[in-house]
Amino acid sequence: MKKRWIFRGAAFLVVMVAATFLFAFVVMSLWNWLVPALFAGHAITFWQALGLLILSKILLGGLRLGHGGGAHWRRRIRERWEHMTPEERETFRQNMRGRCGWARKPVEETP
């Protein structure tokens, strides 16, 4: 049983490394095809393309190491919702509508 997990972990690691190298190769190829022709820029090497990918991940994607950014928050809200009475749920809905701009305007009655 333990050997199976080790094998799966090693296989996952190999696939991730291969995917990273493939993605870096695609970025390098696209850069070297487009940038010199469009912007008169320099061609880049494979390692520069890999560095560019890592830099873009840091700058645009952050360094989130955990799983599912809002999973804990959603679980807490769901637990609270399950313990609410129907009246508390309706009050909660009304408060959220007012905060989020979903408040419906009252219908005007004509005389």
Buried (B, 14 or more C-beta within 10 A) or exposed (E): EEEEEEEEEEEEEEEEEEEEEEEBEEBBEEBBEEBEEEEEEEEBEEEBBBEBBEEEEEEEEEEEEEEEEEEEEEEEEEEEEEEEEEEEEEEBEEEEEEEEEEEEEEEEEEE
